[in-house]
């Protein structure tokens, strides 16, 4: 992964940071009586997604998901070992809470690497006490600089108001550009950028309708990890959207005319047995709704590998609609237990 990074400076940055966290994790594992090898591996892989894609959002959930098939396909880890590594990666960003021993170890190793790599760098308000605690644990007497807090990175620049309107505008403009699902199309590559698999362009070809929706949602300010924790599949698949929208903590899924629901611009439409005899086999973004037809923006129209804005029959093969609340922000309170 590191050698695939085009920029030599970025390669060096990745090596310094990832191997640094790995080394600190190994040291802490030795101190705490944990498995050093698993500690080193979790530290080495904790930033895999960011250095693979350049995308900062959700470093824990996205890196845990990105390395999941890698660990599985190597066939050298037990399921218990895979779970330890993935959970340690997943919880790295939740540094105010307390999780398992390997999870806390990666959080501590990350903070130590960030500080000792550049001691003039400001730490976040939540990281300073963590650093102080681990230094005391190691018997290191060290006076922390004053005013070393930073407020931390702002996760989104979007206001809560009007995101569904932005979603529709973005989808309409993008789908109207007649994107072709081939690697030579720059817009198709942008849609695929979130999925770090080696053969992503080939894997999504003629099957990128959900990836198009994910890309449009991100552009509109609806930020989600590439896979909602413990879900059946990634958001590059229609099933993931249907499962997520039906969760108790979201409740975003609606059927047409159910309890007075009427589709509106900016809703996400899920089709049922539209192209095959399969459930939830297609997805798009609603632009307008009339009595008997809807105007939609879709990537990969009818699996023909091109984007389009066009009308569909409102009463034909539609499972329902997802209406994301404008104020929605991703937050996961459950216990992470991925499919191994």
C-alpha positions, -999 to 999 in steps of 0.1 A, spaced: 0 0 0 28 24 9 47 18 -23 16 25 -43 15 61 -30 27 83 -59 43 111 -38 76 102 -23 70 127 5 37 110 13 54 76 12 78 88 38 51 104 59 31 71 59 62 51 69 71 74 98 36 76 112 25 40 107 57 24 118 60 49 147 25 40 161 34 3 156 66 6 176 49 25 204 21 -1 204 47 -29 207 64 -12 237 30 -7 254 21 -43 248 53 -54 264 46 -32 294 10 -43 298 15 -80 291 -4 -81 258 6 -98 225 33 -77 209 28 -91 174 -9 -82 173 -1 -48 188 24 -41 161 1 -52 133 -28 -31 146 -5 -1 149 8 -6 114 -27 -9 99 -45 17 119 -42 44 92 -45 21 62 -76 37 47 -63 73 49 -30 65 33 -47 44 6 -73 69 -3 -63 103 12 -97 106 29 -96 117 65 -132 110 76 -139 81 99 -103 68 102 -113 40 126 -144 25 109 -130 29 74 -95 15 82 -111 -14 101 -133 -22 71 -105 -17 45 -82 -42 63 -109 -67 71 -107 -86 38 -69 -83 38 -66 -100 72 -92 -126 62 -76 -135 29 -41 -139 43 -52 -170 61 -27 -166 89 -49 -151 116 -75 -168 137 -109 -152 139 -101 -141 174 -69 -124 162 -87 -107 133 -113 -93 157 -87 -80 182 -69 -62 153 -100 -48 137 -115 -36 170 -83 -18 180 -83 0 146 -120 7 148 -120 25 182 -88 45 176 -107 78 172 -130 74 203 -103 86 227 -127 100 254 -143 65 260 -127 34 273 -127 1 254 -107 -31 254 -70 -34 263 -58 -35 227 -81 -6 217 -68 16 245 -32 6 236 -36 19 200 -52 51 212 -22 56 235 3 47 208 -13 71 184 -11 100 209 25 92 218 36 90 181 19 123 173 36 140 202 71 126 200 72 130 162 67 167 166 67 180 201 57 215 190 25 202 176 -7 209 195 -26 180 209 -64 180 212 -79 187 246 -89 150 249 -54 138 240 -34 158 265 -46 139 296 -42 106 278 -6 114 270 1 125 306 -14 93 319 7 69 297 39 88 304 32 83 341 26 46 335 60 43 318 77 62 346 86 91 324 88 124 343 79 151 318 64 185 321 38 192 294 41 225 276 14 251 284 -13 259 259 -7 228 239 -44 222 232 -60 225 198 -97 224 193 -93 195 169 -104 191 133 -139 202 123 -155 171 107 -178 190 83 -182 225 68 -218 219 58 -247 236 76 -275 213 87 -301 232 67 -309 222 31 -287 191 27 -314 171 9 -318 200 -16 -280 200 -22 -281 162 -26 -307 166 -54 -288 194 -71 -255 175 -70 -270 143 -82 -289 160 -110 -258 178 -123 -235 148 -120 -259 123 -135 -265 147 -164 -229 146 -174 -233 111 -189 -206 94 -168 -193 62 -182 -183 34 -158 -148 29 -171 -114 38 -155 -107 63 -182 -136 85 -170 -124 108 -143 -158 113 -128 -162 75 -125 -129 73 -107 -141 100 -82 -172 79 -75 -149 48 -68 -123 67 -47 -139 56 -14 -135 19 -20 -98 9 -15 -99 -25 -31 -74 -34 -58 -100 -42 -85 -125 -16 -76 -131 -2 -111 -138 -37 -124 -158 -48 -94 -181 -18 -96 -185 -18 -134 -222 -22 -143 -229 -21 -106 -222 14 -93 -256 28 -86 -252 27 -49 -216 41 -51 -230 70 -70 -255 77 -42 -228 75 -16 -206 99 -35 -235 124 -39 -244 121 -2 -208 129 8 -207 159 -16 -239 172 0 -226 168 35 -242 135 46 -211 118 58 -210 81 65 -182 55 68 -179 31 39 -197 5 59 -221 10 88 -207 -10 117 -218 -47 117 -239 -42 85 -243 -69 59 -224 -49 32 -208 -16 23 -226 14 11 -215 5 -24 -244 -20 -23 -281 -12 -22 -287 -35 7 -265 -14 30 -287 17 24 -319 -2 30 -305 -18 63 -291 15 75 -323 35 68 -344 10 87 -323 11 119 -341 23 151 -316 51 154 -323 64 119 -359 55 109 -353 71 75 -371 44 53 -406 51 41 -430 35 17 -450 57 -8 -484 68 7 -476 51 40 -489 73 68 -492 102 44 -457 100 31 -451 116 -3 -418 114 -21 -399 147 -23 -368 161 -41 -337 148 -23 -351 115 -12 -333 83 -22 -354 58 -40 -348 20 -37 -362 -3 -64 -374 -38 -59 -370 -65 -87 -366 -38 -113 -338 -54 -132 -337 -89 -119 -358 -112 -97 -338 -99 -67 -348 -77 -38 -336 -41 -36 -317 -44 -69 -313 -7 -78 -311 28 -63 -313 64 -74 -319 100 -61 -353 116 -66 -355 150 -83 -393 154 -87 -425 135 -80 -457 136 -100 -489 116 -98 -477 86 -118 -440 92 -125 -408 103 -108 -378 121 -121 -346 105 -109 -308 109 -112 -290 75 -114 -255 63 -118 -254 31 -139 -289 33 -153 -304 -2 -156 -269 -16 -152 -259 -2 -186 -228 15 -171 -238 52 -177 -254 79 -156 -287 95 -166 -315 119 -155 -349 105 -167 -385 96 -157 -396 63 -141 -430 49 -133 -439 59 -97 -459 27 -92 -435 2 -107 -409 -19 -88 -403 7 -60 -395 -7 -25 -396 27 -9 -377 59 -1 -350 70 22 -354 106 36 -322 115 55 -329 142 81 -309 173 74 -295 173 109 -283 137 108 -247 131 119 -231 96 120 -228 83 156 -224 46 166 -230 36 202 -230 -1 198 -204 -28 201 -183 -33 170 -185 -69 158 -176 -72 121 -184 -101 98 -151 -119 96 
